[in-house]
Amino acid sequence: MTRVDRDGHVQLKRVFTTGEVADICKLSQQTVIRCFDSGRLHGYRVPGSRFRRIPREALIQFMKEHNIPLDQLETGKIRVLVVDDDPNIVEMLVDLLERDGRFEVDTALTGFDAGLKTRSFRPDVVVLDYMLPDINGNVVCRTIRSDELLKNVRIIIVSGVVDRDQVQKLLDDGADDFIQKPFIIKDLVNRIAELVHSGPRA
């Protein structure tokens, strides 16, 4: 479900009604409403009415959790949040990811900003530098994993750290993968796509 803005750019539909969700998921509207009311499908009620609305990110999460094919939903580009305090690295990654054509990219330079951007941008994948100027990657991982709505966000740590114990601690704190700097950009791009298409986190 898309619309076209006045500049001719295709815009993905961001919020759905329970009827639209029922059509997309091949469920009855009553089933969708029951899932919403029980908290299994996240969304919000329109103030002053009984109408329910489901944001795109919540719908995608629900579909993945229940193994509902995403074919009926135009998911658009893979959303990637790049977190690194080195502007040169950020610029390089943004340029290469956007040039690939499959990705929508946002950036953050600090761990604090990473937490805010993860909630507002709702990325599919966070590419996270381990050493940030305010907090390290472990704290960012734990912050993301503590939010139920962000539980399926994938986290790839990129760092020059090679200590096996530190890498394991990052994985224990919620990272999905670790890629050592310097890295081959093609490997990172492929890993981002693999994580997104592998389904919800265990």
N, C-alpha and C positions, 0 to 999 in steps of 0.2 A: 504494500500500500504506500503510494508515493503521491506527492504533489509537486508542481513546478512553480518556482517563484517567478517574480516579474523579470528577473534577469535571465530566465531560462535554465536555472540550476534545479536539478531534481532534489527534492527534500523528502526524507523519509518521515512517515507518520510517527509521531512521538508518543501519542496517548491513544488508547483504545477503549471502546465500550465493551461491556460484557457480551453483547451480541456479536461484535466483531471478533472477540477472543474465541467465542464458541465456534464461529465459522472457520477461523484459522486452525484451531486445535481439533476440529471435528468432534466437538462435545456439545451436549445440550446447554442452553443458556442457564438452566437451573443448576447444572453441575458446576459451571463456572462460578455462579453466585455462591454456591456452597463452599467452593474452594477459597473464594475471596473472604467470605464471612468467617471461615475457620483459620484464616491466616496462611493458608498454603499458597495462595496467589496474592502477592502484595500489590497494593494500590491505595486509593483514597476515595472518599465520598465527596461529591460536589456539595459545597455548603448550602444548606437550606433545602436539599432534595434527597431522594432515595437513590439517585444515580451513582454508580460506581465507575471509576476510571482506573485503567491499568497502564502505567508507563511502559514503553518499549523494553527497557532493560529488565523490568520485573517479568514481563511476558516471556522474554527470551530465557531467563533463568528458570521459570516454571516449565517451559517446553523442554529444556535440557534435562531438568530433574526428573521429568516423567517420560523421557525418551520419545517425545513427540517431534517428528521430523520438522526441520525449519524451512522446508521447501515452500510452504504456503506464506511464509513471512520473508519479505525482502530485507535481509539483515544488513545490507549495505556493507560499508567498509569495516575492517577490523580496527577497533579503537585502541591506540597505543599511547600510553603516557610515558614519556622519556624523562627520567629524573637523574640529573647530573649537574654538578656545580662548575663543570668546565664548558664554557660557551662554545668552544670549537667542536667538542664532541657532540653536544646537543645539536648544533647547526648541521653537522655531518649526518647524524642519524635522521633528523627531520627531513633533510633534503633527499636522502636515499630512500627512506620509507615512503615519502609522498611520491617520489618519482616512480616507485614500484607500481603504484596505482591501486593497491589493495587496502591501503591503510589511511586512517584519519588520525592525525597526531596532535598531541598537546604536550606541554613541557612544564617542568618544575625544576628549580635550582636548589631547593632545600628540602629536608625531610618534612618540615612543617607544611610547606606548600604542597608537597606530595600528598599529604593526608587530605588537605582541602580539595585538591584537584581530583583525587580518586573519588571523592564523594560527589563532586559536581559534574565531572566529565564522564564518570562511570566507564573506565576503560575495560577492554577485554584482557589486556596485558599491560603490566607495568614493567618497563625496563629500568632497573634500579641500580645506581652506583652504590657501592658499599660504604665508601667514605664520603660523607656529606659534611658541610660546614657546621651544622647544628646538632644532628643526631646521626647515628649510623644506620645501616640497612636493617639490622635486627629489629630496631624500634619501629621502623616503618612497616616491616612485615607483620609484627605483632599488632600494630594499630589497625592495619587492614583486616587481618584475620579476626579481630575482635568485633567487627561489624557484620552482623548477619546478612545484610543486604549486599555485602561485598565478598561473600564467601567463595564465589566462583571466579573472582579476579585472579588471573595468573600472574606470578611474579618471577621475573628473570633477573638475577643478580649479575651485574658485570663489574669485575674488579681485577686489580692486579694481585689481590690476596691469593696465596697458593697454599696456606696452611690448612691441612686437611681438617683439623678440629674446628677451625673457624668456619670453613665451608659447611661442615656438618651442622654446626650451630645455626647457620642461616637457613638451612633446609628444615631443621627442627622448628625454627621460628615461623615457618610458613612459606618460604621461597619454594618455587617449583623446579628451578634449575639454576645452575651457576655457569657462567661463561667467563673465561679468563681474558683480561686485556693483555696485549692487543688481540683483537678477534677478527675473524673474517666476516664481513657484513652479511654475506650470503648465508652463512651458517646461522647468524642471529635471526635473519628474516625467516628462514625455513623453520627455525625453532618456534618463533612466534606463531606462525601459521599452524604448526603441528599441535601446539598446546591448545589453541582456540578450537580446533576441530576434533580434539580428543574427548570432548564432552565435559560434563561437570567434574569438579574435583572430588576425589574419593573422600 
